[in-house]
Amino acid sequence: MLLRTEKLKKTFGGLVAVNEIDFSIEAGRIAAIIGPNGSGKTTFFNVVSGILPATGGKIFFNDQDVTSRKAHEMTALGMARTFQNIRLFANLTARDNIILGRYSQTSSGLLDGLFNTPRLQRERRESEAKAAELLTFVGLEKMADHMAKNLPYGAQRRLEIARALASEPKLLLLDEPAAGMNPKEVDALLQLIMKMKELGITILLIEHQMRLVMNIAEQVTVFDHGVKLAEGLPADVRCNPAVVEAYIGSEGQRFAKRKRH
């Protein structure tokens, strides 16, 4: 398993946000975590990626115990993520946002910067070439010199993914990547995620867009009130009465009925 948690727990005072979650994802797969707002999904991401410390349990990444690792250490090990609320450098260009995302792949230090060493020059050229490659990959090559804040919303989402890819991750965590997108943008995102899978990148996403989840996820895990309510193939999870009751609701019942006919 590329990522595995054992009885992972996170509390905030008396609030149990993530309650002894056992979870795993194999390398090369696309998995989704769904659940109502406040069910612990983003907190789970924050703990797994090293942003928040775990209260209890274990996290294993690529067969290493990484329970106590910080976010920058997880990035160096091959885990990258995007956020529910876009976190771009608004006053930098699309190209420079991606170049900054390659920081974990560079080794130049302060002295290299002061003396403009050959190593710094080489890494700068490599970063610029990688940025151009990723801009093309996400369909933003014509917006390379645009300020991030001036990009359309859907383009900002794709830029955040490109910046995450700049660290050359084994595992990419996407926190509600389709939030705020129109149907055309969601379709483009679906195609982009499939392209990333073809590159061998493992994808774990949190998403409320059920059409996206059911079309791309090979494994779906449902959180509710900090616990794992269900897990399995998309079709099985979709028809699980407990899931429909806790999360999808009446709209999900209609959706499940349509899929059975």
PASEBA-1860 file (N, C-alpha, C; in nm, 3 decimals):
! residues 261
1> MLLRTEKL> 0.083/-0.119/0.000/0.000/0.000/0.000/0.088/0.126/0.000 ~ 0.052/0.221/-0.084/0.130/0.345/-0.087/0.103/0.428/0.038 ~ -0.023/0.437/0.077/-0.062/0.511/0.197/-0.150/0.421/0.282 ~ -0.122/0.421/0.412/-0.202/0.339/0.504/-0.209/0.410/0.639 ~ -0.328/0.412/0.696/-0.342/0.462/0.833/-0.400/0.352/0.920 ~ -0.358/0.352/1.046/-0.408/0.256/1.143/-0.463/0.331/1.264 ~ -0.595/0.320/1.282/-0.662/0.383/1.396/-0.622/0.530/1.411 ~ -0.615/0.600/1.300/-0.574/0.741/1.302/-0.679/0.826/1.373
9> KKTFGGLV> -0.632/0.909/1.464/-0.723/0.990/1.546/-0.674/1.133/1.555 ~ -0.768/1.227/1.549/-0.737/1.368/1.570/-0.848/1.432/1.650 ~ -0.809/1.493/1.762/-0.906/1.562/1.846/-0.867/1.708/1.860 ~ -0.969/1.791/1.879/-0.950/1.932/1.910/-1.023/1.958/2.042 ~ -0.948/1.956/2.151/-1.013/1.964/2.281/-1.100/1.840/2.300 ~ -1.229/1.864/2.325/-1.320/1.751/2.343/-1.384/1.701/2.215 ~ -1.354/1.766/2.102/-1.412/1.727/1.973/-1.324/1.624/1.904 ~ -1.383/1.510/1.872/-1.312/1.407/1.797/-1.343/1.427/1.648
17> AVNEIDFS> -1.247/1.479/1.573/-1.269/1.510/1.431/-1.243/1.389/1.342 ~ -1.144/1.310/1.379/-1.111/1.186/1.308/-1.097/1.077/1.413 ~ -1.176/0.972/1.402/-1.188/0.876/1.511/-1.145/0.736/1.468 ~ -1.016/0.707/1.489/-0.959/0.573/1.468/-0.989/0.521/1.327 ~ -0.944/0.597/1.228/-0.968/0.562/1.088/-0.860/0.466/1.037 ~ -0.903/0.352/0.985/-0.817/0.261/0.910/-0.843/0.285/0.762 ~ -0.738/0.319/0.689/-0.754/0.353/0.548/-0.630/0.311/0.473 ~ -0.649/0.272/0.345/-0.532/0.241/0.262/-0.566/0.265/0.115
25> IEAGRIAA> -0.462/0.296/0.039/-0.475/0.311/-0.106/-0.352/0.253/-0.172 ~ -0.375/0.174/-0.276/-0.266/0.114/-0.351/-0.208/0.214/-0.450 ~ -0.082/0.198/-0.482/-0.015/0.283/-0.579/-0.084/0.272/-0.715 ~ -0.099/0.386/-0.782/-0.154/0.388/-0.916/-0.305/0.395/-0.925 ~ -0.373/0.402/-0.811/-0.519/0.402/-0.812/-0.575/0.542/-0.789 ~ -0.703/0.557/-0.818/-0.777/0.680/-0.787/-0.881/0.644/-0.682 ~ -0.874/0.710/-0.568/-0.969/0.685/-0.460/-1.032/0.816/-0.418 ~ -1.153/0.808/-0.365/-1.224/0.927/-0.320/-1.273/0.908/-0.178
33> IIGPNGSG> -1.272/1.018/-0.103/-1.333/1.022/0.029/-1.451/1.118/0.021 ~ -1.568/1.071/0.056/-1.687/1.155/0.054/-1.750/1.157/0.192 ~ -1.841/1.249/0.212/-1.910/1.261/0.340/-1.964/1.401/0.358 ~ -2.056/1.418/0.450/-2.114/1.551/0.472/-2.010/1.648/0.525 ~ -2.040/1.777/0.516/-1.952/1.878/0.574/-1.934/1.850/0.723 ~ -1.810/1.864/0.768/-1.783/1.840/0.910/-1.763/1.695/0.946 ~ -1.748/1.608/0.846/-1.734/1.465/0.875/-1.590/1.422/0.900 ~ -1.494/1.516/0.884/-1.355/1.485/0.914/-1.266/1.464/0.793
41> KTTFFNVV> -1.319/1.487/0.674/-1.242/1.459/0.551/-1.117/1.546/0.540 ~ -1.134/1.677/0.549/-1.019/1.767/0.534/-0.924/1.753/0.652 ~ -0.977/1.730/0.771/-0.888/1.707/0.886/-0.803/1.584/0.863 ~ -0.862/1.480/0.806/-0.787/1.359/0.771/-0.673/1.394/0.675 ~ -0.702/1.472/0.572/-0.598/1.517/0.479/-0.489/1.595/0.552 ~ -0.530/1.685/0.640/-0.433/1.769/0.710/-0.340/1.688/0.799 ~ -0.393/1.583/0.859/-0.310/1.498/0.945/-0.217/1.411/0.860 ~ -0.272/1.350/0.758/-0.193/1.261/0.672/-0.078/1.337/0.604
49> SGILPATG> -0.105/1.462/0.564/-0.004/1.540/0.492/0.092/1.615/0.583 ~ 0.077/1.601/0.715/0.172/1.659/0.808/0.141/1.801/0.850 ~ 0.029/1.856/0.807/-0.008/1.992/0.848/-0.051/1.995/0.994 ~ -0.124/1.892/1.036/-0.166/1.879/1.176/-0.107/1.750/1.234 ~ -0.068/1.752/1.361/-0.018/1.629/1.424/-0.134/1.536/1.459 ~ -0.109/1.408/1.449/-0.210/1.310/1.489/-0.219/1.306/1.641 ~ -0.338/1.282/1.692/-0.358/1.261/1.835/-0.327/1.116/1.871 ~ -0.356/1.026/1.778/-0.328/0.885/1.801/-0.326/0.810/1.670
57> GKIFFNDQ> -0.280/0.686/1.674/-0.274/0.604/1.554/-0.144/0.621/1.477 ~ -0.139/0.557/1.359/-0.018/0.555/1.278/-0.049/0.591/1.133 ~ 0.052/0.651/1.066/0.045/0.681/0.924/0.167/0.618/0.858 ~ 0.144/0.540/0.752/0.254/0.480/0.677/0.245/0.526/0.532 ~ 0.358/0.574/0.481/0.364/0.620/0.342/0.483/0.554/0.275 ~ 0.454/0.480/0.168/0.560/0.410/0.096/0.641/0.321/0.191 ~ 0.568/0.252/0.279/0.625/0.156/0.375/0.709/0.222/0.485 ~ 0.698/0.353/0.501/0.766/0.422/0.611/0.665/0.474/0.712
65> DVTSRKAH> 0.700/0.466/0.839/0.617/0.526/0.943/0.643/0.676/0.940 ~ 0.543/0.752/0.899/0.559/0.898/0.884/0.467/0.973/0.980 ~ 0.424/0.907/1.085/0.325/0.965/1.175/0.366/1.102/1.229 ~ 0.494/1.119/1.255/0.542/1.244/1.317/0.604/1.341/1.217 ~ 0.596/1.311/1.089/0.660/1.397/0.989/0.581/1.526/0.967 ~ 0.654/1.635/0.938/0.594/1.764/0.908/0.559/1.771/0.759 ~ 0.484/1.876/0.723/0.434/1.889/0.586/0.547/1.894/0.484 ~ 0.654/1.971/0.512/0.763/1.981/0.415/0.835/1.848/0.400
73> EMTALGMA> 0.839/1.769/0.506/0.901/1.637/0.497/0.816/1.544/0.412 ~ 0.685/1.553/0.425/0.596/1.470/0.344/0.607/1.507/0.196 ~ 0.623/1.635/0.168/0.643/1.678/0.028/0.770/1.617/-0.028 ~ 0.877/1.621/0.051/1.005/1.565/0.006/0.996/1.414/-0.016 ~ 0.908/1.347/0.060/0.891/1.202/0.046/0.804/1.164/-0.074 ~ 0.731/1.264/-0.130/0.652/1.234/-0.249/0.502/1.249/-0.233 ~ 0.458/1.330/-0.136/0.316/1.357/-0.120/0.291/1.506/-0.145 ~ 0.194/1.536/-0.230/0.157/1.675/-0.257/0.006/1.688/-0.243
81> RTFQNIRL> -0.040/1.814/-0.230/-0.184/1.833/-0.212/-0.228/1.970/-0.263 ~ -0.358/1.978/-0.289/-0.423/2.106/-0.313/-0.519/2.130/-0.197 ~ -0.580/2.249/-0.196/-0.663/2.287/-0.082/-0.804/2.322/-0.126 ~ -0.896/2.308/-0.031/-1.036/2.340/-0.056/-1.050/2.486/-0.100 ~ -0.979/2.575/-0.032/-0.972/2.715/-0.071/-0.839/2.737/-0.143 ~ -0.846/2.784/-0.266/-0.727/2.796/-0.351/-0.619/2.877/-0.280 ~ -0.496/2.825/-0.281/-0.383/2.891/-0.215/-0.271/2.916/-0.315 ~ -0.295/3.006/-0.406/-0.193/3.046/-0.502/-0.126/3.175/-0.455
89> FANLTARD> -0.010/3.204/-0.512/0.053/3.334/-0.491/-0.009/3.429/-0.592 ~ -0.106/3.505/-0.544/-0.194/3.583/-0.633/-0.119/3.682/-0.720 ~ -0.011/3.741/-0.669/0.060/3.844/-0.743/0.181/3.793/-0.819 ~ 0.190/3.663/-0.833/0.294/3.601/-0.917/0.228/3.542/-1.041 ~ 0.308/3.525/-1.146/0.255/3.467/-1.268/0.227/3.318/-1.249 ~ 0.153/3.264/-1.344/0.127/3.120/-1.341/0.259/3.043/-1.344 ~ 0.352/3.087/-1.429/0.482/3.020/-1.440/0.556/3.022/-1.307 ~ 0.560/3.139/-1.242/0.635/3.151/-1.117/0.571/3.071/-1.003
97> NIILGRYS> 0.439/3.057/-1.004/0.374/2.973/-0.905/0.423/2.829/-0.916 ~ 0.437/2.780/-1.038/0.483/2.643/-1.057/0.630/2.630/-1.021 ~ 0.710/2.728/-1.057/0.852/2.724/-1.022/0.870/2.716/-0.871 ~ 0.790/2.790/-0.795/0.797/2.782/-0.650/0.758/2.643/-0.600 ~ 0.668/2.577/-0.672/0.627/2.443/-0.635/0.737/2.340/-0.649 ~ 0.844/2.374/-0.721/0.957/2.282/-0.740/1.062/2.296/-0.631 ~ 1.034/2.375/-0.531/1.135/2.402/-0.428/1.191/2.273/-0.367 ~ 1.104/2.175/-0.343/1.148/2.051/-0.280/1.240/1.969/-0.369
105> QTSSGLLD> 1.243/2.001/-0.499/1.326/1.927/-0.594/1.460/1.995/-0.619 ~ 1.486/2.107/-0.551/1.611/2.180/-0.572/1.700/2.170/-0.449 ~ 1.829/2.195/-0.469/1.924/2.186/-0.358/2.004/2.314/-0.339 ~ 1.980/2.415/-0.421/2.052/2.541/-0.409/2.021/2.609/-0.276 ~ 2.124/2.673/-0.220/2.107/2.742/-0.094/2.138/2.890/-0.105 ~ 2.157/2.953/0.010/2.181/3.097/0.015/2.307/3.137/-0.061 ~ 2.414/3.061/-0.044/2.539/3.095/-0.112/2.525/3.084/-0.263 ~ 2.448/2.984/-0.308/2.424/2.971/-0.453/2.355/3.097/-0.505
113> GLFNTPRL> 2.260/3.149/-0.426/2.190/3.269/-0.467/2.279/3.391/-0.468 ~ 2.366/3.402/-0.368/2.455/3.517/-0.359/2.556/3.522/-0.473 ~ 2.605/3.405/-0.513/2.711/3.399/-0.613/2.664/3.349/-0.749 ~ 2.532/3.328/-0.761/2.476/3.283/-0.888/2.556/3.165/-0.944 ~ 2.567/3.061/-0.865/2.652/2.947/-0.899/2.596/2.868/-1.017 ~ 2.683/2.788/-1.081/2.635/2.701/-1.190/2.520/2.610/-1.148 ~ 2.524/2.563/-1.022/2.414/2.478/-0.975/2.283/2.553/-0.974 ~ 2.286/2.678/-0.926/2.165/2.759/-0.925/2.114/2.784/-1.066
121> QRERRESE> 2.204/2.816/-1.156/2.165/2.841/-1.295/2.104/2.717/-1.359 ~ 2.165/2.600/-1.332/2.112/2.475/-1.386/1.973/2.446/-1.332 ~ 1.956/2.462/-1.201/1.826/2.434/-1.141/1.721/2.534/-1.187 ~ 1.761/2.657/-1.212/1.667/2.756/-1.262/1.617/2.716/-1.401 ~ 1.710/2.673/-1.486/1.671/2.629/-1.621/1.579/2.508/-1.614 ~ 1.612/2.414/-1.527/1.529/2.293/-1.512/1.390/2.329/-1.462 ~ 1.381/2.422/-1.368/1.251/2.462/-1.313/1.168/2.533/-1.419 ~ 1.230/2.618/-1.498/1.157/2.688/-1.604/1.106/2.590/-1.709
129> AKAAELLT> 1.188/2.490/-1.743/1.146/2.390/-1.840/1.031/2.306/-1.784 ~ 1.040/2.269/-1.656/0.934/2.190/-1.594/0.806/2.271/-1.585 ~ 0.817/2.399/-1.555/0.698/2.484/-1.548/0.628/2.491/-1.683 ~ 0.706/2.506/-1.790/0.647/2.511/-1.924/0.577/2.379/-1.957 ~ 0.639/2.269/-1.918/0.581/2.136/-1.943/0.448/2.120/-1.869 ~ 0.445/2.163/-1.743/0.324/2.147/-1.663/0.214/2.243/-1.706 ~ 0.250/2.362/-1.748/0.149/2.455/-1.799/0.079/2.396/-1.921 ~ 0.156/2.331/-2.007/0.098/2.265/-2.123/0.012/2.147/-2.080
137> FVGLEKMA> 0.060/2.073/-1.981/-0.011/1.954/-1.932/-0.151/1.988/-1.882 ~ -0.163/2.102/-1.812/-0.293/2.141/-1.757/-0.369/2.238/-1.847 ~ -0.314/2.266/-1.965/-0.383/2.350/-2.062/-0.375/2.499/-2.036 ~ -0.268/2.543/-1.970/-0.253/2.685/-1.937/-0.131/2.748/-2.004 ~ -0.080/2.685/-2.109/0.043/2.736/-2.171/0.028/2.879/-2.223 ~ -0.092/2.918/-2.262/-0.113/3.054/-2.314/-0.131/3.156/-2.202 ~ -0.135/3.109/-2.078/-0.154/3.198/-1.964/-0.032/3.202/-1.873 ~ 0.082/3.159/-1.925/0.203/3.147/-1.843/0.242/3.276/-1.774
145> DHMAKNLP> 0.225/3.389/-1.842/0.268/3.517/-1.788/0.155/3.596/-1.723 ~ 0.038/3.535/-1.709/-0.073/3.601/-1.643/-0.058/3.591/-1.492 ~ -0.092/3.697/-1.422/-0.095/3.691/-1.276/-0.201/3.590/-1.232 ~ -0.168/3.513/-1.130/-0.261/3.409/-1.083/-0.397/3.468/-1.047 ~ -0.397/3.587/-0.988/-0.523/3.647/-0.944/-0.613/3.686/-1.061 ~ -0.556/3.698/-1.181/-0.634/3.739/-1.298/-0.685/3.620/-1.380 ~ -0.649/3.499/-1.339/-0.694/3.381/-1.412/-0.838/3.349/-1.379 ~ -0.914/3.292/-1.475/-1.049/3.244/-1.444/-1.043/3.139/-1.333
153> YGAQRRLE> -1.155/3.123/-1.265/-1.158/3.035/-1.149/-1.111/2.892/-1.183 ~ -1.165/2.837/-1.292/-1.127/2.701/-1.329/-0.979/2.690/-1.360 ~ -0.922/2.795/-1.420/-0.779/2.797/-1.451/-0.697/2.803/-1.322 ~ -0.745/2.875/-1.222/-0.674/2.879/-1.095/-0.670/2.741/-1.031 ~ -0.780/2.668/-1.041/-0.782/2.531/-0.988/-0.677/2.445/-1.058 ~ -0.671/2.455/-1.191/-0.573/2.376/-1.266/-0.430/2.419/-1.235 ~ -0.410/2.548/-1.214/-0.277/2.596/-1.178/-0.233/2.541/-1.043 ~ -0.325/2.534/-0.949/-0.289/2.478/-0.818/-0.249/2.331/-0.832
161> IARALASE> -0.317/2.258/-0.919/-0.279/2.119/-0.944/-0.140/2.114/-1.009 ~ -0.115/2.202/-1.106/0.016/2.204/-1.173/0.127/2.234/-1.072 ~ 0.102/2.327/-0.981/0.203/2.359/-0.879/0.230/2.238/-0.790 ~ 0.125/2.163/-0.755/0.144/2.043/-0.674/0.224/1.938/-0.752 ~ 0.197/1.926/-0.881/0.269/1.830/-0.964/0.417/1.866/-0.979 ~ 0.450/1.993/-0.961/0.589/2.037/-0.976/0.683/1.970/-0.877 ~ 0.629/1.923/-0.764/0.712/1.854/-0.666/0.732/1.707/-0.701 ~ 0.677/1.664/-0.815/0.691/1.527/-0.865/0.642/1.424/-0.762
169> PKLLLLDE> 0.514/1.435/-0.723/0.463/1.347/-0.618/0.433/1.205/-0.665 ~ 0.440/1.113/-0.570/0.388/0.978/-0.590/0.237/0.975/-0.562 ~ 0.197/1.055/-0.463/0.057/1.063/-0.421/0.013/1.209/-0.422 ~ -0.101/1.235/-0.487/-0.156/1.370/-0.492/-0.291/1.371/-0.421 ~ -0.303/1.456/-0.318/-0.427/1.474/-0.245/-0.500/1.596/-0.301 ~ -0.622/1.577/-0.348/-0.700/1.686/-0.405/-0.821/1.711/-0.315 ~ -0.825/1.830/-0.254/-0.933/1.863/-0.161/-1.038/1.946/-0.235 ~ -1.148/1.880/-0.271/-1.260/1.940/-0.344/-1.213/2.016/-0.469
177> PAAGMNPK> -1.145/1.948/-0.560/-1.092/2.016/-0.679/-1.199/2.071/-0.773 ~ -1.322/2.016/-0.767/-1.428/2.062/-0.857/-1.517/2.168/-0.794 ~ -1.486/2.211/-0.672/-1.570/2.310/-0.604/-1.579/2.438/-0.686 ~ -1.700/2.484/-0.711/-1.721/2.609/-0.783/-1.710/2.600/-0.934 ~ -1.683/2.481/-0.986/-1.667/2.466/-1.131/-1.800/2.445/-1.200 ~ -1.809/2.492/-1.325/-1.926/2.463/-1.407/-1.909/2.325/-1.471 ~ -2.015/2.268/-1.530/-2.006/2.132/-1.586/-1.893/2.113/-1.687 ~ -1.867/2.212/-1.770/-1.759/2.201/-1.869/-1.625/2.193/-1.799
185> EVDALLQL> -1.605/2.273/-1.695/-1.480/2.271/-1.620/-1.462/2.139/-1.546 ~ -1.573/2.083/-1.495/-1.566/1.954/-1.426/-1.523/1.845/-1.524 ~ -1.576/1.848/-1.645/-1.537/1.749/-1.746/-1.388/1.760/-1.777 ~ -1.338/1.884/-1.788/-1.196/1.905/-1.815/-1.111/1.854/-1.698 ~ -1.160/1.874/-1.575/-1.089/1.824/-1.458/-1.084/1.673/-1.458 ~ -1.194/1.609/-1.494/-1.199/1.463/-1.501/-1.091/1.411/-1.596 ~ -1.081/1.474/-1.713/-0.981/1.432/-1.810/-0.839/1.455/-1.757 ~ -0.819/1.564/-1.685/-0.687/1.593/-1.629/-0.648/1.489/-1.524
193> IMKMKELG> -0.743/1.451/-1.439/-0.714/1.349/-1.337/-0.678/1.216/-1.403 ~ -0.748/1.181/-1.510/-0.716/1.057/-1.580/-0.577/1.064/-1.643 ~ -0.538/1.181/-1.693/-0.403/1.198/-1.749/-0.297/1.181/-1.640 ~ -0.325/1.230/-1.521/-0.230/1.214/-1.411/-0.216/1.068/-1.373 ~ -0.326/0.996/-1.373/-0.320/0.852/-1.344/-0.233/0.780/-1.447 ~ -0.245/0.820/-1.573/-0.164/0.758/-1.679/-0.014/0.780/-1.657 ~ 0.021/0.886/-1.585/0.161/0.913/-1.552/0.208/0.829/-1.432 ~ 0.117/0.753/-1.373/0.152/0.670/-1.259/0.133/0.737/-1.125
201> ITILLIEH> 0.069/0.854/-1.124/0.045/0.926/-0.998/-0.080/0.870/-0.931 ~ -0.069/0.841/-0.803/-0.183/0.795/-0.725/-0.264/0.917/-0.681 ~ -0.395/0.908/-0.693/-0.481/1.022/-0.665/-0.578/0.987/-0.551 ~ -0.583/1.073/-0.450/-0.683/1.062/-0.345/-0.754/1.196/-0.337 ~ -0.886/1.196/-0.360/-0.958/1.322/-0.360/-1.075/1.322/-0.264 ~ -1.101/1.439/-0.211/-1.223/1.469/-0.138/-1.312/1.544/-0.235 ~ -1.438/1.502/-0.247/-1.522/1.567/-0.348/-1.670/1.552/-0.315 ~ -1.745/1.660/-0.341/-1.890/1.657/-0.327/-1.960/1.637/-0.461
209> QMRLVMNI> -1.887/1.652/-0.570/-1.944/1.632/-0.703/-1.954/1.482/-0.728 ~ -2.072/1.426/-0.704/-2.087/1.281/-0.712/-2.066/1.228/-0.853 ~ -2.101/1.306/-0.953/-2.080/1.260/-1.091/-1.931/1.239/-1.117 ~ -1.848/1.331/-1.070/-1.705/1.317/-1.086/-1.654/1.195/-1.011 ~ -1.696/1.179/-0.886/-1.650/1.067/-0.804/-1.686/0.934/-0.869 ~ -1.812/0.920/-0.910/-1.858/0.793/-0.963/-1.797/0.760/-1.099 ~ -1.750/0.862/-1.170/-1.691/0.840/-1.301/-1.544/0.802/-1.296 ~ -1.472/0.844/-1.191/-1.327/0.821/-1.192/-1.275/0.737/-1.077
217> AEQVTVFD> -1.346/0.734/-0.964/-1.291/0.666/-0.846/-1.300/0.515/-0.860 ~ -1.192/0.447/-0.824/-1.190/0.301/-0.820/-1.224/0.251/-0.680 ~ -1.217/0.340/-0.584/-1.244/0.307/-0.444/-1.307/0.431/-0.381 ~ -1.415/0.412/-0.307/-1.481/0.524/-0.239/-1.492/0.491/-0.091 ~ -1.450/0.587/-0.008/-1.460/0.574/0.137/-1.552/0.685/0.188 ~ -1.643/0.649/0.276/-1.740/0.746/0.328/-1.711/0.774/0.475 ~ -1.694/0.902/0.506/-1.677/0.946/0.644/-1.809/1.005/0.694 ~ -1.836/0.987/0.823/-1.951/1.051/0.886/-1.919/1.070/1.034
225> HGVKLAEG> -1.922/1.194/1.079/-1.891/1.227/1.218/-1.756/1.169/1.262 ~ -1.658/1.177/1.172/-1.523/1.137/1.208/-1.491/0.990/1.199 ~ -1.589/0.908/1.163/-1.564/0.764/1.151/-1.584/0.718/1.006 ~ -1.527/0.605/0.974/-1.544/0.547/0.841/-1.675/0.470/0.839 ~ -1.770/0.521/0.762/-1.903/0.462/0.757/-1.910/0.346/0.659 ~ -1.843/0.360/0.545/-1.848/0.256/0.442/-1.728/0.272/0.351 ~ -1.699/0.165/0.277/-1.587/0.168/0.182/-1.608/0.058/0.080 ~ -1.573/0.087/-0.046/-1.585/-0.015/-0.148/-1.588/0.044/-0.287
233> LPADVRCN> -1.637/-0.036/-0.382/-1.651/0.011/-0.518/-1.759/0.119/-0.525 ~ -1.746/0.212/-0.619/-1.844/0.321/-0.627/-1.989/0.273/-0.634 ~ -2.015/0.171/-0.715/-2.153/0.123/-0.731/-2.207/0.067/-0.600 ~ -2.122/-0.001/-0.523/-2.166/-0.058/-0.396/-2.193/0.051/-0.293 ~ -2.103/0.149/-0.287/-2.119/0.258/-0.192/-2.242/0.340/-0.223 ~ -2.265/0.363/-0.352/-2.379/0.444/-0.394/-2.512/0.385/-0.348 ~ -2.519/0.253/-0.344/-2.645/0.187/-0.308/-2.651/0.144/-0.162 ~ -2.548/0.178/-0.085/-2.546/0.143/0.056/-2.648/0.228/0.132
241> PAVVEAYI> -2.749/0.168/0.195/-2.854/0.245/0.263/-2.800/0.340/0.369 ~ -2.696/0.298/0.441/-2.640/0.383/0.546/-2.576/0.508/0.486 ~ -2.513/0.492/0.370/-2.451/0.606/0.304/-2.558/0.702/0.253 ~ -2.660/0.647/0.191/-2.769/0.731/0.140/-2.834/0.808/0.253 ~ -2.853/0.740/0.364/-2.917/0.804/0.480/-2.831/0.914/0.540 ~ -2.700/0.886/0.553/-2.613/0.979/0.624/-2.562/1.093/0.537 ~ -2.547/1.068/0.408/-2.478/1.167/0.327/-2.555/1.214/0.205 ~ -2.591/1.121/0.118/-2.643/1.162/-0.012/-2.787/1.209/-0.003
249> GSEGQRFA> -2.867/1.152/0.087/-3.003/1.199/0.108/-3.098/1.163/-0.003 ~ -3.209/1.236/-0.012/-3.314/1.204/-0.109/-3.263/1.215/-0.251 ~ -3.173/1.311/-0.276/-3.117/1.324/-0.411/-3.037/1.198/-0.446 ~ -2.964/1.147/-0.348/-2.888/1.025/-0.371/-2.977/0.905/-0.394 ~ -3.092/0.900/-0.325/-3.185/0.790/-0.346/-3.234/0.789/-0.491 ~ -3.265/0.907/-0.543/-3.308/0.913/-0.684/-3.195/0.871/-0.776 ~ -3.072/0.914/-0.741/-2.956/0.879/-0.823/-2.933/0.729/-0.822 ~ -2.941/0.668/-0.703/-2.921/0.523/-0.691/-3.025/0.446/-0.771
257> KRKRH> -3.151/0.492/-0.767/-3.257/0.425/-0.842/-3.231/0.432/-0.992 ~ -3.185/0.550/-1.039/-3.156/0.564/-1.182/-3.048/0.467/-1.225 ~ -2.947/0.449/-1.142/-2.835/0.362/-1.179/-2.875/0.216/-1.179 ~ -2.980/0.178/-1.103/-3.020/0.039/-1.100/-3.104/0.002/-1.221 ~ -3.166/0.103/-1.285/-3.254/0.075/-1.399/-3.174/0.067/-1.527
END
